[in-house]
Amino acid sequence: MQKRLVLDQKQISIILDRFCYQLIENHDDFDNTVLLGLQPRGVMVLDRLEKRLEEISGVKVPSGYLDATFHRDDFRRRNIPLKANETKIDFLIENKNVVLVDDVLFKGRSARAAMDAMIAFGRPRKVELMVLIDRKYTRDYPIKPDYCGREVNTLESQYVSVEWALNGFEKDAIWITEKEVKS
Amino acid sequence: MQQLSTKHLLGIKGLNEQDIQLIFETADNFKEVINRPIKKVPSLRDITIANVFFENSTRTRLSFELAEKRLSADVINFSSSNSSVKKGETLVDTVNNILSMKVDMVVMRHSSPGAPHFLSQNIDANIVNAGDGTHEHPTQALLDAFSIREKLGDVAGKKVAIIGDILHSRVALSNIFCLQKLGAEVMVCGPITLLPKYISSLGVKVELDVKKALEWCDVANVLRIQLERQQIKYFPSLREYSLYYGVDKKLLDQLNKEIVIMHPGPINRGVELNSDVADSEHSIILNQVENGVAVRMAVLYLLAGVK
């Protein structure tokens, strides 16, 4: 199985720092800003980002976890139903600047579903999308990230796997891997 | 596990423990949904569900209807009281006519035990049993166990006493199956005339003294006396039943512990349960009602995903 390293631990750390400074530039004192990590894998990025942002700016930005399973457009088109994850948002997003955080942007369907799910918590003033990896040329919906760690050219036959040291992997790393072809 | 092992929810007997846990985990997510400012999700927007009720119901039908609407399904309602059933139409013909209108799921209540099982063998839609005679009421059992899990953290190892009219209750039977599958100990308690002869063969304890049952249990699930199903007199009077089997605050105060009080509703206040208990902090009756919507959303969502 072919496997190509896209980002190593140090690069991920640098990107998260860059995200923090970009957010500080765009959101000043975060007076009216909230962060939402998209379940399941965006919450890992959010947790790291939130911690680093507090270290750099001294501000604790309100954040939550958003699950979009029930808002996806492919229910009953899959062989088995998608299992939902926890949504944990203890604030309203009415008139807030919302930053949606995910690990990989692929077809844009998850991000679309997330925006649909997000609206159940109020009408935001502005929504931005932050991703570690933007898989170019694979979009089904016209969605583009506002904050992007790395753009990569990928094929449908590949997938991007994100490994976090906190999840039992040796180091943080992002790989591009060929999907196994079932014979 | 992400998928139910069955296409229909006909009874708790047809589910395994993994199915029940999957329903609970999904219901946890839907409970969060129904507490959002906007309580609706589009999961079942391409699904049409028929609520076919051959027997009267208020809360179960409302709960199913709300669950369906919160999932964005299209809903049609049918009740036999003003339908062609009165003209002699058969069950299969009635349901097939409804299905010809491109219905995907049928939620059915019927006074005959086994009616949804019969239907599931003759039609091609997902069937959810909303109560079949004195046989099973699976979604009630699921929401009851879900409510116990929510209140006490787990169902396994808990002692649950089902008190009241066991003979005529579909809730009792489904509860016994569900609680046992989840590892709880179950006791039934009521007048000997309202306990089925076979009941001890289901592996439950049998108690005739309500005070002893309350002393034993962590949870008391008090059932309604179903006068409408009783063809003969099973006890001398409601007043006497209330004296011997009614649960009131005085009785609970005699216990050296706190127990959780449940009731599937509707309550005959002053008969099986006094208001000083039904409205007390020990009671989770209204939580059961709220959980009913979340559990039914989970069941419908998961069944709709089974091809």
Interface residues (C-beta under 8 A of the other chain):
Chain A: D67 T69 F70 H71 F75 R76 R78 N79 I80 P81 L82 K83 A84 N85 E86 T87 L92 D116 A117 I119 A120 F121 G122
Chain B: Q2 Q3 L22 E25 T26 D28 N29 F30 E32 V33 R36 P37 I38 K39 K40 V41 P42 S43 L44 D46 I47 L71 Y301 L302 A304 G305 V306 K307
